[in-house]
């Protein structure tokens, strides 16, 4: 009798490609952003394009943004003492020697907020969109942890005024398609009864309550 047995491998025999994590991360972000009706068709087209532009996609230095990039961008923009900034000036700051954000990442962020090449943009809204490119920001909790950093928008204790948090989170929810309108409404409702300053821990508690409420709600 011939047995059809799956081969067993030990850890030493498994070779994980060097760029697998970055490729899958970029793919997952595109799926979440575009919400394709047919995931199989979308995947086939995505990886076909990836194969054609291998060098561009594999070299994540062309679009990857680090936390320090964003911290420096916030510092430079805050010094302008204005909520709005000319896009030409914003691009100059982003790609300048001090901040050093890759031009591809700048372009991708502008696409996310649907900004035109001319005119002004709210620089904080741009920074929020830039967080989608930041290494380590995999989901909403990673975003909020970054948001609360004192070098970002948090105070010295890593907290944000409730009103400001709601504004910034609302911007993020327009980018992160994993955040439903019901979840956002539940989160804001849970935060409304809390203190005026929102901490990361308070956010997690409110998010947990909102997720439980959303899961318990009857299907429409």
JOMORA-V413652 format. One record per run of one state. SS is the DSSP state (2 for helix, 1 for strand, 0 for the rest). FROM is the first residue (numbers start at 1). LEN is the number of residues. Records with the same first field share a line. If there is no record, write none. Layout:
SS = FROM-LEN + FROM-LEN
//
This chain:
0 = 1-10 + 14-6 + 35-4 + 53-1 + 59-1 + 63-2 + 66-1 + 79-5 + 96-7 + 113-7 + 135-5 + 148-12 + 174-7 + 193-4 + 199-1 + 217-4
2 = 11-3 + 20-15 + 39-14 + 54-5 + 60-3 + 67-12 + 87-9 + 103-10 + 123-11 + 140-8 + 162-12 + 181-12 + 200-17
1 = 65-1 + 84-3 + 120-3 + 134-1 + 160-2 + 197-2
//
